[in-house]
Amino acid sequence: MNQRGVAESTQWAILLPVLLLLVLGLVQLGVWLQSRTVASQAASVAADLRATGPAADAAAREAGRRVATRGGLDEVEISFAAADGHLVVTVSGRAPLFFDIGQGLIIERAVLPLEQVTR
């Protein structure tokens, strides 16, 4: 009696889920990397607008939030901190991952020197 067909079926039954998990893992890695890029761009946009002075706070926050949400981030928060003549903008949000194993929270920062406005 030939058992070759049974052995081959068993191999595929083991190999197929592993291959599918690998493909889904690569897709999830791509989504995570894209989310980091989006958060970094949102921080840069907000920092560029906010560096001119505190009067641009609301506009900078809205522009950063718009970039982040259009890029796919959820629960976006943007904060500003000024220290030693530098502006630090922090953007945090959740990446839309299939299986969040603790890597879904994305935090990116942008640092710019504060501009001195003179008349």
TAKAVEN-V614849 format. One record per residue. RES is the residue in one small letter. SS is DSSP state (h for helix, s for strand, l for the rest). PSI is psi in degrees with one decimal (none if undefined). OMEGA is omega in whole degrees, 0 to 359 (NA if undefined). Layout:
res=RES ss=SS psi=PSI omega=OMEGA
res=RES ss=SS psi=PSI omega=OMEGA
This chain:
res=m ss=l psi=138.2 omega=184
res=n ss=l psi=119.1 omega=181
res=q ss=l psi=8.1 omega=185
res=r ss=h psi=-40.5 omega=180
res=g ss=h psi=-38.1 omega=179
res=v ss=h psi=-43.0 omega=181
res=a ss=h psi=-40.4 omega=179
res=e ss=h psi=-39.3 omega=177
res=s ss=h psi=-39.5 omega=179
res=t ss=h psi=-39.4 omega=178
res=q ss=h psi=-43.7 omega=180
res=w ss=h psi=-34.3 omega=179
res=a ss=h psi=-29.5 omega=178
res=i ss=h psi=-40.7 omega=186
res=l ss=h psi=-37.4 omega=184
res=l ss=h psi=-47.8 omega=177
res=p ss=h psi=-34.6 omega=178
res=v ss=h psi=-43.6 omega=178
res=l ss=h psi=-41.9 omega=178
res=l ss=h psi=-39.9 omega=178
res=l ss=h psi=-39.2 omega=178
res=l ss=h psi=-44.6 omega=180
res=v ss=h psi=-45.5 omega=178
res=l ss=h psi=-36.6 omega=177
res=g ss=h psi=-39.5 omega=178
res=l ss=h psi=-39.1 omega=177
res=v ss=h psi=-43.3 omega=180
res=q ss=h psi=-38.3 omega=176
res=l ss=h psi=-41.7 omega=178
res=g ss=h psi=-41.1 omega=178
res=v ss=h psi=-41.3 omega=180
res=w ss=h psi=-44.8 omega=179
res=l ss=h psi=-39.0 omega=178
res=q ss=h psi=-37.9 omega=179
res=s ss=h psi=-38.3 omega=176
res=r ss=h psi=-40.3 omega=178
res=t ss=h psi=-42.8 omega=180
res=v ss=h psi=-44.3 omega=180
res=a ss=h psi=-38.4 omega=178
res=s ss=h psi=-41.7 omega=178
res=q ss=h psi=-39.4 omega=178
res=a ss=h psi=-40.3 omega=178
res=a ss=h psi=-39.4 omega=179
res=s ss=h psi=-43.0 omega=179
res=v ss=h psi=-46.6 omega=180
res=a ss=h psi=-39.1 omega=180
res=a ss=h psi=-41.9 omega=179
res=d ss=h psi=-41.8 omega=180
res=l ss=h psi=-38.4 omega=185
res=r ss=h psi=-21.7 omega=184
res=a ss=l psi=-19.5 omega=181
res=t ss=l psi=-17.0 omega=178
res=g ss=l psi=166.0 omega=183
res=p ss=h psi=-16.4 omega=180
res=a ss=h psi=-23.1 omega=182
res=a ss=h psi=13.8 omega=185
res=d ss=h psi=-52.1 omega=183
res=a ss=h psi=-41.3 omega=180
res=a ss=h psi=-39.8 omega=180
res=a ss=h psi=-42.6 omega=179
res=r ss=h psi=-43.1 omega=180
res=e ss=h psi=-40.9 omega=179
res=a ss=h psi=-43.2 omega=177
res=g ss=h psi=-41.3 omega=179
res=r ss=h psi=-39.6 omega=180
res=r ss=h psi=-45.1 omega=179
res=v ss=h psi=-44.3 omega=183
res=a ss=h psi=-44.3 omega=182
res=t ss=h psi=-36.2 omega=177
res=r ss=h psi=-24.4 omega=177
res=g ss=l psi=-6.3 omega=175
res=g ss=l psi=-0.3 omega=179
res=l ss=l psi=145.0 omega=176
res=d ss=s psi=160.7 omega=177
res=e ss=s psi=50.8 omega=184
res=v ss=s psi=132.4 omega=174
res=e ss=s psi=137.2 omega=180
res=i ss=s psi=130.2 omega=179
res=s ss=s psi=151.0 omega=180
res=f ss=s psi=142.0 omega=175
res=a ss=s psi=136.2 omega=179
res=a ss=s psi=129.9 omega=178
res=a ss=s psi=134.5 omega=176
res=d ss=l psi=39.9 omega=177
res=g ss=l psi=12.1 omega=179
res=h ss=s psi=149.2 omega=176
res=l ss=s psi=128.1 omega=177
res=v ss=s psi=118.6 omega=178
res=v ss=s psi=126.5 omega=180
res=t ss=s psi=125.9 omega=177
res=v ss=s psi=127.4 omega=176
res=s ss=s psi=149.4 omega=180
res=g ss=s psi=173.1 omega=180
res=r ss=s psi=131.0 omega=176
res=a ss=l psi=143.1 omega=180
res=p ss=l psi=74.5 omega=182
res=l ss=l psi=153.3 omega=177
res=f ss=l psi=-50.2 omega=180
res=f ss=l psi=106.5 omega=181
res=d ss=l psi=107.4 omega=180
res=i ss=l psi=34.7 omega=179
res=g ss=l psi=-2.0 omega=181
res=q ss=l psi=7.1 omega=185
res=g ss=l psi=-23.8 omega=180
res=l ss=s psi=119.9 omega=181
res=i ss=s psi=129.3 omega=177
res=i ss=s psi=122.3 omega=178
res=e ss=s psi=150.0 omega=181
res=r ss=s psi=151.4 omega=172
res=a ss=s psi=136.3 omega=181
res=v ss=s psi=127.9 omega=179
res=l ss=s psi=150.2 omega=172
res=p ss=s psi=142.0 omega=177
res=l ss=l psi=135.9 omega=179
res=e ss=l psi=141.9 omega=176
res=q ss=l psi=115.5 omega=180
res=v ss=l psi=121.5 omega=178
res=t ss=l psi=158.9 omega=180
res=r ss=l psi=none omega=NA
